[in-house]
C-alpha cells in the first residue's frame, strides 16, 4: 500500500486529532458536487448523478444514466422527449458524515484497520465540506456510544468533528459489549438527524445491515443524496493461499486452515452474496456506492470517486 497523502508516522491501528487535521490540505482537491455510482465487482463507474434538492438551473434531454427522480415531467409533457432537471450547487448544504467504529471495524490484514481508513475518509469529507462552505454534521457510532453532531458552518465545526472522531470511546479496547449499538440503531439515528436536501455519507463495512437498517437508510435516501462507502479487508473477500495462518488480537488468537477447496469456495461465495445484496439495495434506492479497501489511500480513492476540484 502506498499512502501518498498520509503522514509517514501515522499508525495503522488508530488515529490522532493532529493527523486528521493535517488532512485538511489534501481535502481541498476533493469535489463533493458530483457523485458516481461504483460497481463493487469491477470498481467501474456505472452512472453519474446530479444532486437532488439543490437549486434548479435548467432542463436538458434525458440521457442514459440520469437519475429518474430528476425527470422534469412538466417539460417532458410538452414535448416528445424526456427532460432531466439540472441543479446548481446550493451553498451551505448540510453534509452529514456517519462513521462506523464498531469492534468489527478494528481489523485488517493489510494496510490500516478498517476503522482507521474509515476515519481518514470521514475527516477528508468533513474538511472538503468546510472548504466548500457547507454545513457539517456527523454521526460517530460504535458498540457502546454514538455521538451526534448537528450541522454547523465554519472551521470550528470541522475541528469538533475530527476531535470527536479521534477521541471516541470505542477506539479503546473493551470500551463496550459488541452489539449494544448495532447498525440498525445508528441508521435510525441517521434518519432522525438527516434533513431533506442533505448529502449523507455512511462509511462502514455494513456488517449487520438488516432489513430494519435498510428501511431507515432508504427513508433517508428518499429526501437526501446518500453515499455509502463500503470498507473491507482483502481477506474478507478471499482467503489467503492454502496454508495455516494465525489471526491475533489484543486478547485472542485464532488459527485458520485454508487448504480445503470447498471451504474456500463457500467463503468467497458468502462474501459475494453480501456484496450483491448491498449493491442491489443501493441500485434500488439510488444510493451511490463506493468501495474502499484497507490497503487503499483514502485521498486518492475519494478523488477518483468524487472528482477533483479545479478551483
Residue frames as qw, qx, qy, qz and C-alpha x, y, z in Angstrom:
[[0.000, 0.888, 0.461, 0.000, 0.00, 0.00, 0.00],
 [0.413, 0.147, 0.005, 0.899, 1.21, 3.48, -0.84],
 [0.137, -0.846, -0.485, 0.174, -0.40, 6.21, 1.25],
 [0.473, 0.404, 0.093, 0.777, 0.89, 9.22, -0.60],
 [0.139, -0.673, -0.083, -0.721, -1.12, 11.76, 1.38],
 [0.755, -0.617, -0.205, -0.085, -0.85, 10.23, 4.88],
 [0.187, -0.849, 0.463, -0.172, 1.79, 11.30, 7.39],
 [0.560, 0.403, -0.722, 0.054, 4.70, 8.87, 7.34],
 [0.072, 0.191, -0.838, 0.507, 4.50, 8.06, 11.05],
 [0.643, -0.162, -0.003, -0.748, 0.73, 7.53, 11.08],
 [0.389, -0.156, 0.869, -0.263, -0.49, 4.48, 12.99],
 [0.336, -0.020, -0.774, -0.536, -2.25, 1.69, 11.06],
 [0.338, -0.364, -0.862, 0.102, -4.45, 0.83, 14.08],
 [0.173, -0.731, -0.485, 0.447, -5.56, 4.22, 15.43],
 [0.290, 0.708, 0.220, 0.605, -6.00, 7.88, 14.50],
 [0.374, -0.391, -0.334, 0.772, -4.96, 11.11, 16.18],
 [0.157, 0.889, 0.339, -0.266, -6.52, 14.55, 16.08],
 [0.099, -0.717, 0.373, 0.581, -3.35, 16.18, 14.64],
 [0.304, -0.056, 0.835, 0.456, -3.24, 13.53, 11.92],
 [0.256, 0.640, 0.720, 0.076, -6.86, 14.14, 10.97],
 [0.028, 0.890, 0.091, -0.446, -6.31, 17.92, 10.97],
 [0.251, -0.468, 0.581, 0.617, -3.41, 17.50, 8.52],
 [0.364, 0.324, 0.814, 0.316, -5.86, 16.03, 6.02],
 [0.199, 0.806, 0.292, -0.475, -7.40, 19.49, 5.59],
 [0.007, -0.604, 0.482, 0.635, -4.86, 20.23, 2.85],
 [0.096, -0.019, 0.905, 0.413, -5.47, 17.17, 0.64],
 [0.230, 0.552, 0.765, -0.239, -9.22, 17.59, 1.18],
 [0.178, 0.643, -0.035, -0.744, -9.18, 20.83, -0.83],
 [0.155, 0.314, -0.723, -0.596, -8.77, 18.76, -4.01],
 [0.087, 0.252, 0.964, -0.003, -11.81, 16.53, -3.33],
 [0.329, -0.126, -0.269, -0.896, -15.06, 17.54, -5.02],
 [0.231, 0.214, 0.850, -0.422, -18.43, 16.80, -3.46],
 [0.445, 0.389, 0.016, -0.807, -20.62, 18.16, -6.23],
 [0.714, 0.286, -0.481, -0.421, -20.63, 15.03, -8.42],
 [0.590, -0.288, 0.722, -0.221, -21.24, 11.54, -7.09],
 [0.558, 0.342, -0.637, -0.408, -20.68, 8.48, -9.23],
 [0.902, -0.197, 0.239, -0.302, -22.13, 5.04, -8.56],
 [0.119, 0.571, -0.807, -0.093, -19.44, 2.37, -8.46],
 [0.912, -0.006, -0.341, -0.229, -19.72, -1.34, -9.11],
 [0.616, -0.624, 0.469, -0.109, -18.30, -3.36, -6.25],
 [0.937, 0.093, 0.305, 0.141, -17.31, -6.11, -8.64],
 [0.708, 0.442, 0.165, 0.525, -15.28, -4.09, -11.14],
 [0.323, -0.605, -0.124, 0.717, -14.91, -0.67, -9.48],
 [0.240, 0.265, 0.496, 0.791, -16.05, 0.77, -12.80],
 [0.205, 0.246, 0.226, -0.920, -18.11, 3.93, -12.87],
 [0.226, 0.413, 0.876, 0.105, -21.68, 2.99, -13.73],
 [0.080, 0.795, 0.479, 0.364, -23.53, 6.30, -13.76],
 [0.254, 0.045, -0.221, 0.940, -23.24, 9.93, -12.86],
 [0.173, -0.736, -0.653, -0.038, -25.94, 11.77, -10.93],
 [0.050, 0.526, -0.064, 0.846, -26.70, 15.40, -10.27],
 [0.068, -0.088, -0.712, 0.693, -27.54, 16.45, -6.75],
 [0.236, -0.611, -0.667, -0.354, -31.25, 16.44, -5.83],
 [0.398, -0.791, -0.411, 0.215, -32.86, 19.09, -3.68],
 [0.433, -0.263, 0.076, 0.859, -30.48, 21.77, -4.92],
 [0.215, 0.638, 0.080, -0.735, -31.16, 25.00, -6.78],
 [0.706, 0.498, 0.495, 0.088, -32.79, 24.41, -10.19],
 [0.237, -0.476, 0.390, 0.752, -30.65, 25.55, -13.11],
 [0.457, 0.378, -0.409, -0.694, -32.07, 24.23, -16.40],
 [0.844, 0.111, 0.487, -0.196, -33.61, 21.22, -18.16],
 [0.195, 0.529, -0.692, -0.451, -31.92, 19.17, -20.86],
 [0.826, 0.115, -0.405, -0.374, -32.87, 15.99, -22.78],
 [0.829, -0.413, 0.346, -0.152, -32.71, 12.84, -20.67],
 [0.428, 0.588, -0.686, -0.038, -29.52, 10.79, -21.07],
 [0.882, -0.140, -0.449, 0.010, -28.86, 7.16, -20.10],
 [0.572, -0.011, -0.515, 0.638, -27.61, 7.07, -16.50],
 [0.171, -0.416, 0.111, -0.887, -29.60, 10.13, -15.36],
 [0.078, 0.138, 0.822, -0.547, -31.46, 9.76, -12.07],
 [0.103, -0.490, -0.751, -0.431, -35.15, 9.09, -12.97],
 [0.255, -0.706, -0.536, 0.386, -36.14, 11.15, -9.94],
 [0.180, -0.490, 0.082, 0.849, -34.73, 14.23, -11.69],
 [0.212, 0.390, 0.699, 0.561, -37.00, 13.99, -14.75],
 [0.163, 0.233, 0.135, -0.949, -38.78, 17.29, -15.41],
 [0.284, 0.401, 0.870, 0.020, -42.31, 15.99, -16.02],
 [0.260, 0.784, 0.265, -0.497, -43.74, 19.39, -16.96],
 [0.138, 0.647, -0.506, -0.554, -41.25, 19.95, -19.77],
 [0.186, -0.079, 0.953, 0.225, -41.47, 16.29, -20.80],
 [0.361, 0.534, 0.723, -0.250, -45.26, 16.53, -21.09],
 [0.319, 0.815, 0.045, -0.481, -44.94, 19.42, -23.55],
 [0.254, 0.640, -0.631, -0.357, -42.52, 17.59, -25.84],
 [0.942, 0.139, -0.236, -0.195, -41.88, 14.17, -27.33],
 [0.619, 0.341, -0.568, 0.422, -38.59, 13.79, -25.43],
 [0.676, -0.637, -0.323, 0.180, -37.93, 13.18, -21.74],
 [0.216, 0.760, -0.249, 0.560, -36.09, 16.03, -19.99],
 [0.704, -0.319, -0.462, 0.435, -33.91, 16.00, -16.87],
 [0.212, -0.969, -0.025, -0.126, -33.61, 18.80, -14.35],
 [0.659, 0.239, -0.326, 0.634, -30.10, 20.10, -13.71],
 [0.466, -0.854, -0.226, 0.047, -29.20, 21.84, -10.49],
 [0.274, 0.704, -0.390, 0.527, -26.64, 24.33, -9.26],
 [0.543, -0.118, -0.677, 0.482, -24.87, 23.58, -6.03],
 [0.391, -0.838, -0.248, -0.287, -26.59, 25.03, -3.02],
 [0.225, 0.522, -0.522, 0.636, -24.33, 26.95, -0.69],
 [0.317, -0.327, 0.606, -0.652, -24.31, 25.86, 2.92],
 [0.800, -0.057, -0.469, -0.371, -25.82, 22.49, 2.06],
 [0.679, -0.520, 0.450, -0.256, -25.89, 20.18, 5.11],
 [0.631, 0.373, -0.680, -0.005, -23.29, 17.41, 4.82],
 [0.748, -0.470, 0.322, -0.341, -23.74, 14.60, 7.34],
 [0.491, 0.449, -0.745, 0.037, -20.91, 12.05, 7.73],
 [0.857, -0.380, 0.170, -0.305, -21.69, 8.81, 9.61],
 [0.338, 0.568, -0.742, 0.113, -18.68, 6.73, 10.66],
 [0.932, -0.243, -0.213, -0.166, -18.71, 3.13, 11.92],
 [0.092, 0.628, -0.688, 0.352, -16.29, 2.43, 14.80],
 [0.906, -0.272, 0.095, -0.309, -17.81, -0.85, 15.99],
 [0.607, -0.511, 0.597, 0.114, -15.46, -3.65, 17.04],
 [0.819, 0.305, 0.451, 0.182, -15.71, -5.38, 13.64],
 [0.416, 0.899, -0.032, 0.135, -14.12, -2.28, 12.08],
 [0.269, -0.818, 0.509, 0.001, -10.93, -2.57, 14.16],
 [0.843, -0.027, 0.521, 0.135, -9.44, -5.19, 11.87],
 [0.520, 0.763, -0.299, -0.240, -7.08, -5.54, 8.92],
 [0.902, -0.114, 0.292, 0.296, -4.64, -7.98, 7.38],
 [0.562, 0.284, 0.225, 0.743, -3.21, -5.36, 5.02],
 [0.070, 0.608, 0.143, 0.778, -2.75, -1.63, 5.24],
 [0.140, -0.236, 0.442, -0.854, -4.74, 0.03, 8.03],
 [0.174, 0.324, 0.848, -0.382, -7.63, -1.05, 10.21],
 [0.062, 0.591, 0.669, 0.446, -10.99, -0.59, 8.55],
 [0.264, -0.856, -0.383, 0.226, -11.79, 1.92, 11.30],
 [0.392, -0.508, 0.176, 0.747, -8.63, 3.91, 10.51],
 [0.188, 0.122, 0.590, 0.775, -9.30, 4.25, 6.78],
 [0.102, -0.722, -0.656, -0.195, -12.96, 4.98, 7.54],
 [0.323, -0.800, -0.236, 0.448, -11.95, 7.77, 9.93],
 [0.324, -0.319, 0.342, 0.822, -9.47, 9.26, 7.48],
 [0.089, 0.392, 0.682, 0.611, -12.08, 9.22, 4.73],
 [0.208, -0.806, -0.551, 0.050, -14.58, 10.85, 7.10],
 [0.348, -0.667, -0.025, 0.659, -12.10, 13.57, 8.04],
 [0.263, -0.033, 0.523, 0.810, -11.33, 14.24, 4.36],
 [0.039, -0.595, -0.681, -0.426, -15.03, 14.62, 3.58],
 [0.311, -0.803, -0.397, 0.318, -15.51, 16.84, 6.61],
 [0.322, -0.504, 0.173, 0.783, -12.70, 19.17, 5.56],
 [0.175, 0.210, 0.646, 0.713, -13.92, 19.16, 1.95],
 [0.126, -0.758, -0.625, -0.137, -17.38, 20.21, 3.13],
 [0.339, -0.755, -0.163, 0.537, -15.82, 23.00, 5.20],
 [0.315, -0.254, 0.393, 0.826, -13.72, 24.27, 2.28],
 [0.056, 0.403, 0.694, 0.594, -16.85, 24.39, 0.12],
 [0.217, -0.168, 0.165, -0.947, -18.78, 26.40, 2.69],
 [0.614, -0.310, -0.622, -0.374, -21.21, 23.59, 3.55],
 [0.565, -0.542, 0.342, -0.519, -22.67, 22.92, 6.97],
 [0.481, 0.260, -0.833, 0.083, -21.02, 19.88, 8.52],
 [0.713, -0.395, 0.298, -0.496, -22.65, 17.40, 10.88],
 [0.376, 0.350, -0.858, -0.013, -21.89, 13.84, 11.85],
 [0.880, -0.320, 0.082, -0.340, -22.84, 10.59, 13.49],
 [0.290, 0.511, -0.791, 0.170, -19.94, 8.62, 15.01],
 [0.848, -0.283, 0.089, -0.439, -21.09, 5.26, 16.31],
 [0.212, 0.411, -0.878, 0.121, -19.53, 2.20, 17.92],
 [0.472, -0.220, -0.854, 0.008, -20.51, -0.75, 20.08],
 [0.342, -0.448, -0.641, 0.521, -21.11, 1.34, 23.18],
 [0.041, -0.648, -0.197, 0.735, -21.52, 5.01, 22.22],
 [0.419, 0.525, 0.473, 0.570, -22.81, 7.09, 19.36],
 [0.181, -0.502, -0.131, 0.835, -22.22, 10.81, 19.05],
 [0.344, 0.738, 0.524, 0.250, -24.50, 13.09, 17.05],
 [0.295, -0.338, 0.051, 0.892, -23.08, 16.38, 15.76],
 [0.357, 0.789, 0.429, -0.255, -25.53, 18.97, 14.42],
 [0.593, 0.468, 0.279, 0.593, -24.66, 20.54, 11.05],
 [0.206, -0.893, -0.076, 0.392, -22.82, 23.82, 11.54],
 [0.558, 0.788, -0.065, 0.253, -20.72, 26.18, 9.47],
 [0.092, -0.913, 0.365, -0.161, -17.08, 27.06, 9.92],
 [0.473, 0.466, -0.712, 0.228, -13.69, 25.61, 10.74],
 [0.332, -0.337, 0.671, -0.572, -14.71, 25.01, 14.34],
 [0.878, 0.078, 0.133, -0.454, -17.31, 22.53, 13.13],
 [0.805, 0.406, -0.431, 0.032, -14.69, 20.52, 11.22],
 [0.158, 0.484, -0.709, 0.488, -12.30, 20.66, 14.19],
 [0.609, -0.215, 0.478, -0.596, -15.07, 19.48, 16.52],
 [0.924, 0.212, -0.121, -0.293, -15.84, 16.60, 14.15],
 [0.675, 0.416, -0.569, 0.219, -12.25, 15.33, 13.97],
 [0.143, -0.441, 0.657, -0.594, -11.87, 15.75, 17.74],
 [0.779, -0.093, 0.332, -0.524, -14.95, 13.61, 18.42],
 [0.887, 0.342, -0.283, -0.126, -13.74, 11.10, 15.84],
 [0.463, 0.483, -0.647, 0.365, -10.25, 10.76, 17.32],
 [0.137, -0.303, 0.674, -0.660, -11.45, 10.70, 20.94],
 [0.772, -0.168, -0.263, -0.554, -14.41, 8.37, 20.53],
 [0.601, -0.467, 0.577, -0.297, -14.52, 5.80, 23.39],
 [0.956, 0.151, 0.220, -0.119, -14.75, 2.83, 21.03],
 [0.509, 0.690, -0.494, 0.143, -11.13, 3.27, 19.98],
 [0.241, -0.534, 0.722, -0.367, -10.24, 1.82, 23.38],
 [0.400, 0.016, -0.912, -0.089, -10.22, -1.97, 23.88],
 [0.276, -0.408, -0.838, 0.235, -13.26, -3.29, 25.72],
 [0.104, -0.092, 0.082, -0.987, -14.98, 0.08, 25.54],
 [0.651, 0.043, 0.230, -0.722, -18.31, -1.75, 25.43],
 [0.581, 0.056, 0.811, -0.026, -20.01, -5.00, 24.62],
 [0.027, 0.084, -0.683, -0.725, -20.33, -5.73, 20.91],
 [0.133, -0.428, -0.832, -0.326, -23.86, -5.39, 19.66],
 [0.111, -0.575, -0.542, 0.602, -25.07, -2.77, 22.13],
 [0.228, 0.690, -0.021, -0.687, -25.14, -0.19, 19.35],
 [0.616, 0.204, 0.688, 0.326, -25.90, -2.19, 16.18],
 [0.168, 0.035, 0.455, 0.874, -26.03, -0.69, 12.74],
 [0.113, -0.628, -0.708, -0.303, -29.82, -0.63, 12.87],
 [0.312, -0.793, -0.364, 0.377, -29.82, 1.83, 15.78],
 [0.321, -0.383, 0.225, 0.836, -27.25, 4.01, 14.04],
 [0.073, 0.263, 0.640, 0.718, -29.34, 4.15, 10.86],
 [0.205, -0.754, -0.623, -0.024, -32.41, 5.02, 12.94],
 [0.329, -0.696, -0.117, 0.627, -30.49, 7.93, 14.45],
 [0.261, -0.103, 0.469, 0.838, -29.33, 8.97, 10.99],
 [0.013, -0.562, -0.694, -0.450, -32.91, 9.11, 9.74],
 [0.289, -0.806, -0.455, 0.246, -33.79, 11.32, 12.69],
 [0.328, -0.679, 0.061, 0.653, -31.00, 13.87, 12.18],
 [0.343, 0.041, 0.573, 0.743, -30.72, 13.99, 8.36],
 [0.307, 0.607, 0.245, -0.691, -32.61, 16.94, 6.89],
 [0.696, 0.573, 0.424, 0.086, -34.08, 16.81, 3.36],
 [0.423, 0.893, -0.096, 0.121, -31.64, 18.02, 0.71],
 [0.450, -0.745, 0.484, 0.093, -28.56, 16.94, 2.67],
 [0.645, 0.449, -0.618, -0.004, -25.59, 14.98, 1.43],
 [0.774, -0.478, 0.336, -0.243, -25.37, 11.95, 3.72],
 [0.517, 0.503, -0.692, 0.035, -22.26, 9.75, 3.74],
 [0.866, -0.400, 0.216, -0.206, -22.21, 6.40, 5.57],
 [0.379, 0.604, -0.696, 0.081, -18.74, 4.86, 5.99],
 [0.728, -0.296, 0.503, -0.359, -18.96, 1.28, 7.23],
 [0.001, -0.219, 0.943, 0.250, -18.38, -2.38, 6.45],
 [0.637, -0.058, -0.219, -0.736, -22.19, -2.71, 6.65],
 [0.287, -0.019, -0.942, 0.175, -21.98, -5.75, 8.91],
 [0.020, 0.420, 0.760, -0.496, -25.47, -6.31, 10.33],
 [0.227, 0.155, -0.215, -0.937, -27.17, -4.29, 7.59],
 [0.178, 0.302, 0.931, -0.100, -30.51, -5.99, 8.23],
 [0.064, 0.610, 0.654, 0.442, -33.98, -5.14, 6.92],
 [0.259, -0.868, -0.353, 0.234, -34.61, -2.60, 9.66],
 [0.383, -0.533, 0.219, 0.722, -31.32, -0.80, 8.93],
 [0.259, 0.190, 0.642, 0.696, -32.11, -0.86, 5.22],
 [0.040, -0.776, -0.611, -0.150, -35.54, 0.62, 5.89],
 [0.296, -0.828, -0.135, 0.457, -34.08, 3.53, 7.85],
 [0.341, -0.371, 0.415, 0.757, -31.39, 4.29, 5.26],
 [0.203, 0.401, 0.708, 0.544, -33.81, 4.02, 2.34],
 [0.100, -0.870, -0.472, 0.106, -36.01, 6.56, 4.13],
 [0.309, -0.689, 0.145, 0.640, -33.04, 8.95, 4.26],
 [0.337, -0.064, 0.638, 0.689, -32.34, 8.35, 0.55],
 [0.206, 0.694, 0.669, 0.165, -35.85, 9.43, -0.43],
 [0.035, -0.978, -0.202, 0.024, -35.10, 13.02, 0.55],
 [0.256, -0.847, 0.393, 0.249, -31.30, 13.31, 0.52],
 [0.667, 0.568, -0.481, -0.004, -28.31, 12.32, -1.58],
 [0.795, -0.500, 0.336, -0.071, -26.68, 9.28, 0.05],
 [0.514, 0.596, -0.615, 0.041, -23.18, 7.91, -0.49],
 [0.912, -0.374, 0.154, -0.070, -22.34, 4.51, 1.01],
 [0.259, 0.703, -0.658, 0.070, -18.60, 3.91, 1.42],
 [0.977, -0.163, -0.068, -0.120, -18.14, 0.15, 1.78],
 [0.036, -0.751, 0.644, -0.142, -14.93, -0.58, 3.72],
 [0.994, -0.068, 0.007, -0.088, -13.43, -4.07, 3.57],
 [0.343, -0.644, 0.660, 0.177, -10.20, -6.00, 4.02],
 [0.473, 0.411, -0.673, -0.394, -8.86, -8.26, 1.23],
 [0.040, 0.100, -0.982, 0.158, -9.14, -11.36, 3.43],
 [0.477, 0.284, 0.541, -0.632, -12.89, -10.79, 3.76],
 [0.643, 0.496, -0.224, -0.539, -13.31, -11.25, 0.03],
 [0.870, 0.297, -0.392, -0.027, -11.00, -14.23, -0.41],
 [0.816, -0.539, 0.168, 0.127, -8.97, -16.45, 1.89],
 [0.022, -0.778, 0.579, 0.242, -5.16, -16.34, 1.54],
 [0.590, 0.373, -0.688, -0.197, -3.35, -19.10, -0.39],
 [0.900, -0.266, -0.323, -0.120, -3.73, -22.61, 1.05],
 [0.420, 0.338, -0.600, 0.591, -1.89, -22.94, 4.34],
 [0.519, -0.613, -0.549, 0.232, -2.14, -22.44, 8.11],
 [0.153, 0.565, -0.059, 0.809, -2.38, -18.91, 9.49],
 [0.335, -0.446, -0.620, 0.552, -2.70, -17.15, 12.83],
 [0.071, -0.724, -0.242, -0.642, -5.03, -14.22, 13.44],
 [0.476, -0.237, -0.536, 0.656, -4.03, -12.29, 16.54],
 [0.173, -0.818, -0.215, -0.505, -5.89, -9.61, 18.51],
 [0.121, -0.659, 0.450, -0.591, -5.22, -7.95, 21.88],
 [0.533, -0.321, 0.621, -0.476, -6.77, -10.79, 23.86],
 [0.877, 0.166, 0.400, -0.210, -7.24, -13.69, 21.48],
 [0.003, 0.491, -0.746, -0.449, -5.54, -15.81, 18.86],
 [0.829, 0.303, 0.310, -0.352, -7.18, -17.85, 16.12],
 [0.271, -0.313, 0.796, 0.443, -5.63, -20.47, 13.85],
 [0.720, 0.480, 0.135, -0.482, -7.18, -20.98, 10.41],
 [0.498, -0.115, 0.780, 0.361, -6.59, -23.71, 7.86],
 [0.469, 0.607, -0.050, -0.640, -7.22, -22.66, 4.25],
 [0.160, -0.255, 0.882, 0.363, -6.34, -25.91, 2.48],
 [0.391, 0.383, 0.831, -0.102, -9.91, -27.17, 1.91],
 [0.065, 0.096, 0.514, 0.850, -11.08, -26.09, -1.57],
 [0.206, -0.620, -0.700, -0.289, -14.85, -26.39, -0.81],
 [0.364, -0.710, -0.383, 0.466, -14.45, -24.20, 2.26],
 [0.267, -0.274, 0.215, 0.898, -12.55, -21.63, 0.20],
 [0.043, -0.321, -0.641, -0.696, -15.32, -21.54, -2.40],
 [0.313, -0.701, -0.640, -0.010, -18.06, -21.26, 0.23],
 [0.377, -0.563, -0.197, 0.708, -16.18, -18.45, 1.96],
 [0.133, -0.108, 0.360, 0.917, -15.80, -16.43, -1.24],
 [0.150, -0.451, -0.722, -0.502, -19.41, -17.09, -2.27],
 [0.318, -0.695, -0.577, 0.287, -20.74, -15.88, 1.07],
 [0.236, -0.495, -0.015, 0.836, -18.92, -12.57, 0.72],
 [0.029, 0.084, 0.577, 0.812, -20.09, -12.14, -2.88],
 [0.206, -0.613, -0.738, -0.189, -23.70, -12.64, -1.78],
 [0.302, -0.692, -0.356, 0.551, -23.25, -9.94, 0.83],
 [0.182, -0.286, 0.282, 0.897, -21.77, -7.56, -1.74],
 [0.052, -0.287, -0.716, -0.634, -24.53, -8.23, -4.23],
 [0.234, -0.697, -0.670, 0.102, -27.21, -7.64, -1.61],
 [0.245, -0.630, -0.131, 0.725, -25.68, -4.28, -0.74],
 [0.110, -0.123, 0.499, 0.851, -25.35, -3.35, -4.40],
 [0.096, -0.495, -0.779, -0.372, -29.00, -4.26, -5.07],
 [0.232, -0.744, -0.489, 0.392, -30.10, -2.09, -2.17],
 [0.210, -0.503, 0.123, 0.829, -28.09, 0.85, -3.48],
 [0.037, 0.096, 0.668, 0.737, -29.40, 0.46, -7.01],
 [0.140, -0.607, -0.775, -0.108, -33.00, 0.20, -5.78],
 [0.242, -0.857, -0.362, 0.275, -32.85, 3.34, -3.65],
 [0.426, 0.808, -0.001, 0.407, -30.41, 5.35, -5.79],
 [0.566, -0.781, 0.201, 0.169, -27.72, 5.29, -3.14],
 [0.482, 0.749, -0.449, 0.068, -24.23, 5.98, -4.51],
 [0.935, -0.329, 0.115, 0.070, -21.86, 3.13, -3.67],
 [0.335, 0.800, -0.473, 0.155, -18.09, 3.39, -3.32],
 [0.942, -0.216, -0.192, 0.173, -15.74, 0.56, -2.26],
 [0.062, 0.836, -0.464, 0.288, -12.65, 1.23, -0.18],
 [0.896, -0.050, -0.404, 0.179, -10.13, -1.37, 0.96],
 [0.630, -0.743, 0.028, 0.223, -7.87, -1.30, 3.99],
 [0.641, -0.217, 0.322, 0.662, -4.89, -1.02, 1.64],
 [0.327, 0.739, 0.366, 0.461, -6.32, 1.92, -0.33],
 [0.246, -0.060, -0.167, 0.953, -5.13, 5.50, 0.00],
 [0.113, 0.685, 0.663, -0.280, -8.35, 7.29, 1.09],
 [0.054, 0.661, -0.095, -0.743, -7.29, 10.57, -0.56],
 [0.065, 0.238, -0.736, -0.630, -6.76, 9.01, -4.00],
 [0.053, 0.342, 0.937, 0.053, -9.84, 6.82, -3.60],
 [0.114, 0.722, 0.494, -0.471, -12.11, 9.77, -2.81],
 [0.080, 0.582, -0.303, -0.750, -10.63, 11.91, -5.57],
 [0.013, 0.044, -0.876, -0.480, -11.24, 9.13, -8.09],
 [0.016, 0.480, 0.876, -0.053, -14.79, 8.50, -6.89],
 [0.005, 0.813, 0.450, -0.370, -15.95, 12.07, -6.30],
 [0.474, 0.766, 0.156, 0.405, -13.76, 14.01, -8.69],
 [0.537, -0.165, -0.151, 0.813, -11.10, 16.67, -8.23],
 [0.030, 0.920, 0.259, -0.292, -11.78, 20.29, -7.51],
 [0.631, 0.381, 0.212, 0.642, -10.25, 22.51, -10.16],
 [0.076, 0.613, -0.027, 0.786, -10.76, 25.83, -8.43]]
